[in-house]
């Protein structure tokens, strides 16, 4: 075969294996592609599948008979290119390998459609109408997801307030020993040496191809801290290192001081503890779970006049709202089969004399926006005509979106999961109603991501975000959150201020809620969304189900 027709990408598989090893903690599933052709004739066809910008070969299917297994990462976009070759030759001569055509897509797109029919790009036959069919199925991953549910309390803790005279305000953090990843952070309880913390939960991944996971091999660092409420660095009370197999109901552990004098700083008590397996989100997606994507933009006066360069809505540069569209929407949209987004605005006037609207469609006629470019176009046209107003009210737009979605449930014909991204430069004025709405909406298959932009103080939203799921005092009426629904993320305008905020000791590490780029926010949203979906599915007792016929 000629050099121009050669398969020039890496065919050893070494770079693929190296990349897989480097990112293995994020793998959620393996997906199997079964390929077939229509309206095209290729003698002895060969399909070669390449992934990523560097076109690393990840599999091949001789005669389109063998399936191709690919690692699936829910949190990222995985570009896929399938190149078709054919062996051609005269009788009695060695066959030549000729490139016939190719198709380009993403693995997420293939997953959302389950069965894709894609036109084949044929450079040597521009008028050809051949198509490649790709059917996706789920393959169990050697990396398993585990969930830990627990309840801890403590007793006889050291006094840390007022130079060791006053009682402490204790909270605790759990880290994975091998990676130092923060797995869980509890709420703090004021003025007590005998805290009873709420029920907690965290997830982790382990390499377990033979389903022989040993709990004794997984170690945790548990750190108990004293909250100082911004008056200084939080104080370490004590810590312990323990394996999962050692944590059993009614177990007691001594918390060791880390000071020079050493000794015991109190006891950690186990009230309840269980470990369960988590089905892969890849399984649910392949079996028919889709996303229904919505985004809402803030048009309050605090964003400043869009004609001014300092405005957050200034269109002659890549403003923060545009960055969220560019870096968040494509990640989510790959799992929405129709590729459409419902776009809304709030806290703006459609004309200078009109009343303030708190839930209006950006396209006016209720149409959706196609793709991220469609969202950008609708946003830009709105900025040009809108009159900024206020105050920041988000509950009406939340209610509007949910009313469109009302009645949606996971079943064989409808397994849609609603995602609402709210982008705003301030805290909602109706914060109590906002909390109540989140509690009520947690009974629906939905997630709400509030992306804060600009320099406003978002402390109240950060506190909401730090509270863990299944809490009973999130709402004023003490209603129970059915599943994890809400996440706050702050897109910092100044990277330096972020770096200063994160320059804390490991023991003072908090759940990250501030980010330097919209790209980081997109990645974090995908990580949280996976947990939200699996949390909801577990809360309603669903197991992966066959999708409806397409």
PADRENMI-990643 format. One line per field, with one value per residue (C-alpha): residue in three letters; z, y, x. Coordinates in nm, 3 decimals. Last residue first. Layout:
<nodes>
aa = ala ... .
up = Z ... .
north = Y ... .
east = X ... .
</nodes>
This chain:
<nodes>
aa = unk unk unk unk unk unk unk unk unk unk unk unk unk unk unk unk unk unk unk unk unk unk unk unk unk unk unk unk unk unk unk unk unk unk unk unk unk unk unk unk unk unk unk unk unk unk unk unk unk unk unk unk unk unk unk unk unk unk unk unk unk unk unk unk unk unk unk unk unk unk unk unk unk unk unk unk unk unk unk unk unk unk unk unk unk unk unk unk unk unk unk unk unk unk unk unk unk unk unk unk unk unk unk unk unk unk unk unk unk unk unk unk unk unk unk unk unk unk unk unk unk unk unk unk unk unk unk unk unk unk unk unk unk unk unk unk unk unk unk unk unk unk unk unk unk unk unk unk unk unk unk unk unk unk unk unk unk unk unk unk unk unk unk unk unk unk unk unk unk unk unk unk unk unk unk unk unk unk unk unk unk unk unk unk unk unk unk unk unk unk unk unk unk unk unk unk unk unk unk unk unk unk unk unk unk unk unk unk unk unk unk unk unk unk unk unk unk unk unk unk unk unk unk unk unk unk unk unk unk unk unk unk unk unk unk unk unk unk unk unk unk unk unk unk unk unk unk unk unk unk unk unk unk unk unk unk unk unk unk unk unk unk unk unk unk unk unk unk unk unk unk unk unk unk unk unk unk unk unk unk unk unk unk unk unk unk unk unk unk unk unk unk unk unk unk unk unk unk unk unk unk unk unk unk unk unk unk unk unk unk unk unk unk unk unk unk unk unk unk unk unk unk unk unk unk unk unk unk unk unk unk unk unk unk unk unk unk unk unk unk unk unk unk unk unk unk unk unk unk unk unk unk unk unk unk unk unk unk unk unk unk unk unk unk unk unk unk unk unk unk unk unk unk unk unk unk unk unk unk unk unk unk unk unk unk unk unk unk unk unk unk unk unk unk unk unk unk unk unk unk unk unk unk unk unk unk unk unk unk unk unk unk unk unk unk unk unk unk unk unk unk unk unk unk unk unk unk unk unk unk unk unk unk unk unk unk unk unk unk unk unk unk unk unk unk unk unk unk unk unk unk unk unk unk unk unk unk unk unk unk unk unk unk unk unk unk unk unk unk unk unk unk unk unk unk unk unk unk unk unk unk unk unk unk unk unk unk unk unk unk unk unk unk unk unk unk unk unk unk unk unk unk unk unk unk unk unk unk unk unk unk unk unk unk unk unk unk unk unk unk unk unk unk unk unk unk unk unk unk unk unk unk unk unk unk unk unk unk unk unk unk unk unk unk unk unk unk unk unk unk .
up = 1.843 2.054 2.420 2.634 2.841 3.214 3.449 3.807 3.978 4.350 4.348 4.571 4.383 4.054 4.221 4.366 4.034 3.857 4.120 4.133 3.756 3.770 4.029 3.811 3.503 3.686 3.806 3.451 3.326 3.614 3.528 3.168 3.297 3.436 3.769 3.990 4.334 4.504 4.616 4.913 5.193 5.289 5.636 5.709 5.375 5.458 5.266 4.952 4.783 4.866 4.753 4.423 4.372 4.439 4.182 3.919 3.930 3.777 3.974 3.835 4.147 4.164 4.358 4.340 4.402 4.357 4.577 4.637 4.826 5.041 5.363 5.473 5.799 5.746 5.704 5.444 5.468 5.816 5.730 5.544 5.284 5.084 5.236 5.334 5.169 4.880 5.102 5.276 4.940 4.844 5.157 5.102 4.744 4.781 4.450 4.234 3.902 3.813 4.023 3.851 4.012 3.900 3.949 3.897 3.801 3.824 4.040 4.415 4.460 4.322 4.658 4.844 4.577 4.583 4.961 4.938 4.677 4.886 5.175 4.943 4.788 4.720 4.501 4.546 4.279 3.941 3.788 3.566 3.634 3.476 3.482 3.407 3.372 3.348 3.076 3.105 2.907 2.714 2.949 3.265 3.458 3.531 3.368 3.521 3.525 3.280 3.143 3.499 3.613 3.376 3.476 3.847 3.819 3.620 3.891 4.173 4.030 4.157 4.142 4.183 3.921 3.598 3.284 2.973 2.705 2.334 2.261 2.550 2.411 2.068 2.232 2.442 2.144 1.933 2.212 2.271 1.900 1.895 2.189 1.993 1.862 2.072 2.170 2.054 2.305 2.083 2.265 2.169 2.510 2.690 2.990 3.363 3.605 3.391 3.509 3.390 3.046 2.994 2.889 2.681 2.748 3.106 3.300 3.624 3.448 3.118 2.963 2.715 2.641 2.476 2.173 2.066 2.001 2.174 2.487 2.617 2.402 2.524 2.872 2.772 2.489 2.729 2.991 2.817 2.545 2.727 3.051 2.857 2.690 3.032 3.152 2.860 2.552 2.419 2.213 2.386 2.723 2.946 3.256 3.202 3.239 2.869 2.888 2.623 2.826 3.106 3.442 3.563 3.881 3.674 3.676 3.357 3.494 3.245 3.253 3.096 3.025 2.913 2.900 2.952 2.839 3.016 2.759 2.844 2.709 2.947 3.243 3.180 3.132 3.470 3.619 3.891 4.243 4.482 4.853 5.175 5.515 5.847 6.142 6.482 6.461 6.745 6.723 7.057 7.201 7.164 7.265 7.319 7.141 7.332 7.009 6.847 6.608 6.861 6.797 6.780 6.949 6.763 6.883 6.693 6.761 6.399 6.199 6.058 6.073 5.731 5.573 5.693 5.947 5.998 6.276 6.343 6.621 6.712 6.427 6.449 6.176 6.057 6.186 6.277 5.966 6.156 6.376 6.302 6.508 6.308 6.316 6.051 5.924 5.699 5.508 5.398 5.139 5.161 5.449 5.239 5.001 4.661 4.497 4.206 3.957 3.773 4.097 4.048 4.302 4.275 4.557 4.671 4.984 5.227 5.559 5.827 6.042 6.310 6.681 6.852 7.211 7.291 7.198 7.117 6.761 6.534 6.201 5.890 5.757 5.481 5.259 5.006 4.999 4.781 4.957 4.674 4.866 5.203 5.075 5.284 5.530 5.693 6.031 6.205 6.557 6.712 7.028 7.387 7.559 7.784 7.544 7.443 7.386 7.165 7.123 7.394 7.325 7.237 7.506 7.268 6.896 6.659 6.321 6.079 5.764 5.404 5.178 4.803 4.575 4.205 4.027 3.785 3.584 3.367 3.265 2.899 2.786 2.431 2.144 1.786 1.508 1.153 0.875 0.573 0.201 -0.012 -0.250 -0.446 -0.318 -0.426 -0.384 -0.067 0.082 0.404 0.526 0.637 0.998 1.130 1.508 1.741 2.113 2.032 2.366 2.368 2.013 2.105 2.415 2.204 1.982 1.604 1.289 0.994 0.744 0.384 0.146 0.243 0.034 0.155 -0.142 -0.203 -0.318 -0.674 -0.814 -0.894 -0.897 -0.576 -0.325 0.055 0.186 0.456 0.666 0.921 1.239 1.414 1.777 1.980 2.353 2.532 2.905 3.236 3.128 3.048 2.848 2.779 2.430 2.319 1.942 1.810 1.563 1.239 1.048 0.801 1.039 1.331 1.478 1.818 2.018 1.764 1.894 1.680 1.858 1.904 2.069 1.966 1.657 1.544 1.248 1.032 0.782 0.482 0.272 -0.051 0.019 -0.117 -0.001 0.048 0.406 0.647 0.989 1.319 1.673 1.931 2.289 2.579 2.881 3.191 3.447 3.393 3.605 3.825 3.516 3.375 3.369 3.315 3.012 2.866 2.906 2.756 2.456 2.412 2.411 2.171 1.913 1.626 1.675 1.384 1.032 0.889 0.540 0.242 0.174 0.221 -0.060 0.000 .
north = 0.376 0.090 0.179 0.132 -0.180 -0.111 -0.038 -0.076 0.165 0.191 0.548 0.676 0.465 0.632 0.972 0.908 0.769 1.083 1.317 1.138 1.164 1.526 1.610 1.486 1.652 1.982 1.966 1.923 2.214 2.432 2.357 2.463 2.779 2.878 2.985 2.787 2.835 2.567 2.319 2.108 2.230 2.156 2.279 1.964 1.987 2.334 2.626 2.803 2.751 3.097 3.262 3.076 3.186 3.549 3.526 3.388 3.698 3.686 3.372 3.133 3.017 2.677 2.587 2.238 2.126 1.805 1.528 1.305 1.304 1.607 1.573 1.850 2.027 2.299 2.568 2.357 2.214 2.083 1.717 1.637 1.361 1.528 1.718 2.082 2.243 2.368 2.562 2.722 2.821 2.973 3.188 3.288 3.405 3.742 3.927 3.953 3.825 3.496 3.240 2.915 2.755 2.394 2.241 1.867 1.679 1.350 1.491 1.445 1.688 1.956 2.008 2.044 2.274 2.489 2.521 2.637 2.899 3.010 3.074 3.252 3.488 3.757 3.514 3.556 3.752 3.749 3.477 3.169 2.902 2.559 2.334 1.962 1.739 1.361 1.181 0.811 0.813 0.506 0.233 0.434 0.705 0.973 1.299 1.423 1.782 1.870 2.186 2.271 2.207 2.470 2.729 2.659 2.708 3.028 3.158 3.054 3.251 3.605 3.848 4.196 4.326 4.525 4.519 4.631 4.364 4.428 4.367 4.121 3.913 3.886 3.773 3.505 3.367 3.350 3.189 2.925 2.844 2.809 2.567 2.339 2.414 2.664 2.586 2.776 2.932 3.224 3.478 3.326 3.396 3.242 3.444 3.370 3.661 3.942 4.302 4.513 4.676 5.042 4.981 4.672 4.299 4.390 4.175 3.974 3.635 3.481 3.144 2.897 2.550 2.359 2.128 1.849 1.613 1.320 1.512 1.326 1.525 1.842 1.824 1.855 2.098 2.329 2.372 2.515 2.741 2.846 2.914 3.118 3.318 3.410 3.512 3.749 3.655 4.007 4.249 4.125 4.301 4.109 4.105 4.479 4.632 4.715 4.920 4.866 4.575 4.820 4.667 4.304 4.462 4.577 4.225 4.019 3.674 3.385 3.053 2.722 2.407 2.059 1.748 1.460 1.103 0.764 0.489 0.166 0.294 0.587 0.367 0.129 0.415 0.551 0.244 0.062 0.152 -0.131 -0.101 -0.036 0.010 0.191 0.309 0.467 0.455 0.647 0.871 0.921 1.215 1.403 1.110 1.167 1.375 1.634 1.757 1.819 1.578 1.458 1.110 1.036 0.703 0.483 0.325 0.060 0.048 -0.044 -0.147 0.046 -0.190 -0.342 0.004 0.055 0.320 0.612 0.853 1.224 1.482 1.831 2.029 2.398 2.601 2.882 3.223 3.422 3.297 3.093 2.905 2.552 2.286 1.988 1.608 1.428 1.078 0.927 0.627 0.297 0.048 -0.290 -0.421 -0.378 -0.648 -0.632 -0.974 -0.882 -1.032 -0.706 -0.504 -0.177 0.049 0.364 0.579 0.721 0.917 0.934 1.093 1.061 1.372 1.439 1.377 1.594 1.529 1.808 2.074 2.444 2.448 2.150 2.161 1.993 1.696 1.682 1.376 1.211 1.459 1.294 1.227 0.978 0.665 0.760 0.849 1.147 1.190 1.527 1.605 1.886 2.020 2.354 2.321 2.408 2.701 2.688 2.567 2.910 3.047 2.761 2.435 2.202 1.845 1.596 1.367 1.209 1.172 1.080 0.916 0.803 0.607 0.533 0.420 0.379 0.172 0.214 -0.068 -0.050 -0.373 -0.221 -0.414 -0.383 -0.177 -0.169 0.078 0.024 0.201 0.212 0.346 0.506 0.501 0.775 0.830 1.155 1.259 0.928 0.959 1.172 0.938 1.084 0.808 0.927 0.828 0.610 0.588 0.329 0.412 0.777 0.910 0.667 0.750 1.119 1.054 0.861 1.161 1.182 1.151 0.919 0.783 0.684 0.424 0.397 0.131 -0.178 -0.364 -0.733 -0.950 -1.069 -1.392 -1.229 -0.855 -0.659 -0.466 -0.484 -0.214 0.046 0.233 0.493 0.550 0.876 0.930 1.250 1.178 1.473 1.449 1.367 1.046 0.872 0.553 0.297 0.149 -0.207 -0.273 -0.546 -0.805 -0.865 -0.544 -0.746 -0.687 -0.463 -0.240 -0.086 0.208 0.372 0.705 0.995 1.275 1.482 1.190 0.839 0.625 0.329 0.116 -0.054 -0.315 -0.419 -0.730 -0.589 -0.272 -0.210 0.091 0.155 0.022 -0.061 -0.231 -0.164 -0.301 -0.070 -0.194 0.049 0.013 0.190 0.462 0.544 0.841 0.675 0.520 0.846 0.774 0.400 0.458 0.703 0.447 0.169 0.387 0.488 0.122 0.005 -0.084 0.070 0.434 0.630 0.603 0.354 0.379 0.522 0.808 0.573 0.353 0.000 .
east = -3.554 -3.687 -3.716 -3.409 -3.355 -3.331 -3.040 -3.167 -3.404 -3.466 -3.594 -3.311 -3.057 -3.145 -3.126 -2.780 -2.655 -2.771 -2.629 -2.293 -2.250 -2.359 -2.094 -1.807 -1.960 -2.002 -1.642 -1.512 -1.721 -1.604 -1.243 -1.311 -1.478 -1.140 -0.987 -1.222 -1.373 -1.588 -1.324 -1.426 -1.209 -0.849 -0.751 -0.552 -0.379 -0.256 -0.397 -0.281 -0.619 -0.750 -0.428 -0.440 -0.799 -0.714 -0.437 -0.673 -0.888 -1.236 -1.320 -1.579 -1.762 -1.932 -2.246 -2.398 -2.754 -2.954 -2.816 -3.115 -3.445 -3.363 -3.559 -3.789 -3.698 -3.959 -3.692 -3.512 -3.162 -3.240 -3.296 -2.975 -2.974 -2.697 -2.404 -2.386 -2.087 -2.298 -2.536 -2.240 -2.095 -2.428 -2.425 -2.061 -2.116 -1.947 -1.966 -1.655 -1.782 -1.945 -2.135 -2.229 -2.535 -2.570 -2.915 -2.961 -3.277 -3.465 -3.749 -3.789 -3.500 -3.732 -3.901 -3.571 -3.429 -3.744 -3.724 -3.363 -3.451 -3.749 -3.508 -3.263 -3.518 -3.257 -3.062 -2.684 -2.500 -2.330 -2.545 -2.520 -2.785 -2.727 -3.035 -2.997 -3.303 -3.269 -3.461 -3.547 -3.869 -3.988 -3.869 -3.922 -3.743 -3.996 -4.100 -4.425 -4.315 -4.037 -4.193 -4.306 -3.948 -3.811 -4.070 -4.021 -3.645 -3.703 -3.935 -3.694 -3.400 -3.451 -3.161 -3.312 -3.320 -3.297 -3.085 -3.267 -3.234 -3.184 -2.815 -2.776 -3.064 -2.901 -2.574 -2.749 -2.941 -2.624 -2.424 -2.692 -2.708 -2.332 -2.355 -2.585 -2.933 -3.124 -3.482 -3.787 -4.023 -4.116 -3.902 -3.569 -3.418 -3.714 -3.827 -3.830 -3.785 -3.920 -3.900 -4.191 -4.174 -4.084 -3.721 -3.806 -3.761 -3.675 -3.425 -3.412 -3.411 -3.307 -3.376 -3.230 -3.371 -3.088 -3.099 -2.864 -3.157 -2.983 -2.874 -2.567 -2.321 -2.490 -2.342 -1.977 -2.058 -2.250 -1.977 -1.670 -1.810 -2.129 -1.942 -1.686 -1.962 -2.105 -1.760 -1.701 -1.501 -1.458 -1.664 -1.981 -1.959 -2.206 -1.980 -1.948 -1.601 -1.583 -1.902 -2.172 -2.315 -2.410 -2.319 -2.361 -2.500 -2.799 -2.942 -2.957 -2.867 -2.859 -3.047 -2.938 -3.139 -3.027 -3.246 -3.005 -3.069 -3.094 -3.167 -2.985 -2.655 -2.675 -2.767 -2.475 -2.230 -2.339 -2.176 -2.368 -2.257 -2.161 -2.236 -2.044 -2.213 -2.150 -2.356 -2.280 -1.899 -1.732 -1.424 -1.252 -1.059 -0.732 -0.506 -0.136 0.123 0.331 0.487 0.149 -0.019 -0.277 -0.409 -0.779 -0.846 -1.094 -1.419 -1.617 -1.992 -2.075 -1.769 -1.475 -1.176 -1.247 -1.242 -0.887 -0.785 -0.549 -0.643 -0.656 -0.681 -0.797 -0.642 -0.721 -0.889 -0.670 -0.766 -1.073 -1.254 -1.512 -1.261 -1.390 -1.208 -1.084 -1.113 -0.905 -0.984 -0.717 -0.849 -0.700 -0.819 -0.643 -0.859 -1.169 -1.045 -1.214 -1.245 -1.471 -1.223 -1.144 -1.127 -0.939 -1.105 -1.316 -1.457 -1.789 -1.877 -2.169 -2.255 -2.523 -2.524 -2.266 -2.315 -2.054 -1.935 -1.687 -1.939 -1.961 -2.085 -2.127 -1.940 -2.079 -1.888 -1.630 -1.596 -1.370 -1.082 -0.820 -0.490 -0.416 -0.309 -0.460 -0.807 -0.912 -1.200 -1.270 -1.420 -1.607 -1.573 -1.667 -1.456 -1.542 -1.377 -1.069 -0.803 -0.676 -1.025 -1.141 -0.952 -1.083 -0.978 -1.249 -1.392 -1.643 -1.703 -1.984 -1.987 -2.260 -2.186 -2.272 -1.986 -2.036 -1.814 -1.737 -1.557 -1.268 -1.244 -1.520 -1.831 -1.920 -2.220 -2.359 -2.326 -2.445 -2.257 -2.394 -2.175 -2.340 -2.267 -2.421 -2.132 -2.123 -1.782 -1.621 -1.243 -1.274 -1.541 -1.687 -1.920 -2.263 -2.343 -2.625 -2.601 -2.755 -2.728 -2.802 -2.671 -2.377 -2.267 -2.273 -2.065 -1.814 -1.767 -1.805 -1.596 -1.665 -1.414 -1.353 -1.212 -0.845 -0.679 -0.492 -0.346 -0.410 -0.122 -0.159 -0.308 -0.639 -0.611 -0.612 -0.822 -0.822 -1.055 -1.011 -1.265 -1.155 -1.356 -1.271 -1.375 -1.343 -1.386 -1.546 -1.494 -1.662 -1.838 -1.511 -1.569 -1.297 -1.349 -1.427 -1.438 -1.668 -1.534 -1.721 -1.658 -1.447 -1.156 -1.262 -0.993 -0.924 -0.791 -0.563 -0.438 -0.550 -0.360 -0.677 -0.848 -0.950 -0.891 -1.101 -0.987 -1.250 -1.131 -1.337 -1.256 -1.397 -1.591 -1.940 -2.137 -2.507 -2.502 -2.224 -2.193 -2.015 -2.058 -1.905 -1.863 -1.846 -1.621 -1.735 -1.675 -1.308 -1.206 -0.943 -0.786 -0.665 -0.291 -0.341 -0.563 -0.314 -0.037 -0.251 -0.337 0.026 0.128 -0.145 0.116 -0.080 0.015 -0.133 0.007 -0.241 -0.102 -0.290 -0.051 0.242 0.114 0.000 .
</nodes>
